[in-house]
Amino acid sequence: MTWLILAFLSAFLQGLYDSFKKKSVIDNAVIPVLFLNTLFCSLIFLPFIVLSYSTTLLDGTIVHVSGGGWHEHKYILLKSIIVLTSWMLGYFGIKRLPLTIVGPINATRPVMILVGAMLFFGERLNGWQWLGVALAVASFFLLSHSGQKEGISFWHNRGILMIIGTAVLGAVIGLYDKFLMAPVEAGGIGLDPIMVQSWYNIYQCGIMIILLPLMWYPARKCATPFRWEWSIVCISVFVSMADFSYFYALSQPDAMISIVSVIRRCGVLVSFLFGALVFHEKNLKSKAIDLLLVLFSMICLYIGSC
């Protein structure tokens, strides 16, 4: 199934995105890094918008950006605000924390999406899904114990709270994406994936152009200085490719959002290995057990969603 292949590809690329994001913000100013990420992402998709609006070259292709008015774009703008808030929390959080702690927390997003679907869409959880939720909760408490070995308090550390906020907003984004791309007859907006991805990147960049001089420039001399890293380009490339694979997977007629979300979080394996091999992070044995619980919870969600 094409959508399954795309989901696994998105997971791999998402893991690389998280890894290069960590590398880019170490001892670096977060706001300029985030601004450059939104800028490069916009530059990647801007040609598709221009060619789609001014020529017929991309007609009938998967990168053709559909036209739309304020009715469609107001929903995309809202997505941009939610995603940018999630990214900002995530960037500041990942700067403060080991990648081997951030990854497993982010991997609990499918559980949050499932609970959100139950609360807001009236979906009922079966036994396998409840088991997945229970394992995810258990892994979170075990991860807090692992964090204490490195002097990280899960309930008082700002970085942890930021990553939890990122994970919660990520679950909101997953549910909102389902709403944006679901057919109108199914209660959605029926937007094309490439239209959503192209324009939400443009809107994010526009917002960051406003925030950069307000949040960073006045206090730049008192804060962590900004330095250029080539890994910043890698952030934009890998997140764009990961999102494109994700959106295109969701656009397939037989795709299941619950399974795609579960598979996508398997990218935590890539970032975990990156943290272990590149950043030489500590307490890997106990964190690996926590990660296994998260993976088992995702397997349970997968079985329960089939």
Secondary structure, 3 states (H helix, E strand, C coil): CHHHHHHHHHHHHHHHHHHHHHHHHCCCCHHHHHHHHHHHHHHHHHHHHHHHHHCCCCCCCCCCCCCCCHHHHHHHHHHHHHHHHHHHHHHHHHHHCCHHHHHHHHCCHHHHHHHHHHHHCCCCCCHHHHHHHHHHHHHHHHHHHHHHCCCCCCCCCHHHHHHHHHHHHHHHHHHHHHHHHCCHHHCCCCCCHHHHHHHHHHHHHHHHHHHHHHHHHHHCCCCCCCCCCCHHHHHHHHHHHHHHHHHHHHCCCCCCHHHHHHHHHHHHHHHHHHHHHCCCCCCHHHHHHHHHHHHHHHHHHHHHHC
